[in-house]
């Protein structure tokens, strides 16, 4: 299996709860959290794009 090169999302905080993303030569995209680095979600660029577009349509949540 190809070794993945993980990159931290620019939207992640400096401390905990970071989201990392990696891609493989076959075109799959992998997502993982810093809390559980051994667990990764595999998806395709089209599915990830659809997810992100859907999330952007949700109303903003006040986190204060």
C-alpha positions in Angstrom: 0.0 0.0 0.0 1.2 3.5 -0.8 2.3 5.5 2.3 0.0 8.6 2.7 1.3 12.1 3.3 -1.0 13.8 5.7 -1.7 17.6 5.7 -3.4 19.4 8.5 -6.5 21.4 7.4 -5.9 25.2 7.4 -9.2 25.5 9.3 -8.0 23.3 12.2 -7.0 24.9 15.5 -3.4 24.8 16.7 -4.2 22.4 19.6 -6.6 19.4 19.5 -9.4 18.5 17.1 -7.4 18.8 14.0 -8.5 17.4 10.7 -5.9 15.9 8.4 -6.3 15.0 4.7 -4.3 12.8 2.3 -4.6 11.5 -1.2 -3.3 8.4 -2.9 -2.2 7.8 -6.5 -5.5 6.0 -7.3 -7.4 9.2 -6.6 -8.9 8.4 -3.2 -9.0 11.0 -0.5 -8.5 10.1 3.2 -9.7 12.2 6.2 -8.7 11.6 9.8 -8.9 13.4 13.2 -5.9 14.1 15.4 -7.8 12.4 18.3 -7.9 9.0 16.5 -5.0 9.0 13.9 -5.4 5.3 13.2 -9.0 5.7 11.9 -9.4 7.2 8.5 -12.4 7.8 6.2 -11.8 7.1 2.5 -13.8 8.9 -0.1 -13.6 10.2 -3.7 -13.1 13.8 -4.8 -16.7 14.0 -6.0 -18.2 12.8 -2.8 -16.0 15.1 -0.7 -17.0 18.0 -2.9 -20.7 17.2 -2.4 -20.2 16.9 1.4 -18.4 20.3 1.6 -21.0 22.0 -0.6 -23.8 20.6 1.6 -22.1 21.7 4.8 -21.7 25.2 3.4 -25.4 25.4 2.9 -26.2 24.7 6.6 -27.0 27.7 8.8 -24.1 28.9 10.9 -23.9 27.7 14.6 -22.9 30.1 17.3 -20.1 28.3 19.3 -19.7 30.8 22.1 
